[in-house]
Amino acid sequence: MRKVLLSLVVVSLVALPAFAGKHNNAVSVGDKAPNFSGIPAVFNGEDTSISLSDIKEDLVVVVFLANHCPYVVANEDRLIDFVNAYKDKPVKVVALTVSHRTDDKIPAIKTYMKDHKANYVYGYDESQDVGRAYGAANTPQYFLLDKERKIRYMGSLDDSPMKEDKVTKTYLRDAVDALLKGQTPPVEETTHVGCGIPYDKK
């Protein structure tokens, strides 16, 4: 997948006003993370569900994805590598999609995870409430929660959304490593570039 030829598609890039966070209109670093529970999900090809309160690991990475998004595909191997790098550490990765496209729902998630050999739990929030609560605007978009479930980092995985060989800064890894050492993440918020998330009107 690292050398996959990504098809040209039209994607929506969103520039958010600085209301809550610098790049987020709903939450800020230091806020208590919005709770979620009973989200239908897939792990290791099996149906399951995920609830934030059930996660025992000290750190939780919540990432908003969408199977169809070329930015997500470009991040996939890096995300899998990230999960593997911390498999013996108290770090849990939870992926969520709020897209209503057929190719982003549970049956498609199962196919996506099998094809990519994805090693994280991946849930589908049909209500879109979790995405709204987190202020998720793009896919992929990452949120790192500490043991008290406060947001300690939010933004991009690294500084190269599409090309892994161009990465010079690993924001999420640096933040996780800092928290595991009891330190403050060196960078707490970055921009998030990717496919815009289309929310239903309420």
C-alpha positions, 0 to 999 in steps of 0.5 A: 500500500505504500506505493499504491497509485492514488486516483485523482479525486476531488477532496474538500479541505477545510480551514476552521475558525479559531473558536475552541482550539487553534484548528478546531471549533469544538474542543481545545487541548486540555478539555475532557474528551467527549464520551462515546459508547456502544459504537458498532465496530470491527476488530480482527474481522469480528463485529464488536462495539466500542465505548470510551469508558471501557478502554483500560489503556492509559492513552487513547488515540481517537482517529476519524477515518473514511475508507474512500479518502485518499489521505486515509489510504496514504496514512494507512501503513503509517497508522498500522506501523504506529499501532505495532510500535505501541502494542506493548505499551498502554496505548489504544487506537480507536478509529471512527467514521461518521460518513454515510457513504456505503463504502464507509459503513460496517460491511465496507469497513470489514473489507477495508480492514481485511484488505489493508490488514488493519490492526486497530478497532474501527467503528461506525458512528451513524449518528455523527454525534461523536464527530461533531463533539470532537470537532472532526472536520477532516479524515484522517484527524487524530486526538490523543487522550491521557489517562484522565481522558483529557485531550493532550494532542490533536491534529495530524499524524505527521507533517506529510499527509500524502507522502511517507518518504517526505515525513520530517516531523512525527507529531502524534508519536512525539506526543505519545512518547512524551506522555508515556514519560510523564512529560508535556507533548512538544506540539499539542495541536496542528492543522489537519489536512484531508477529505472534508467530513460532510455532516447532515444538517440538523 
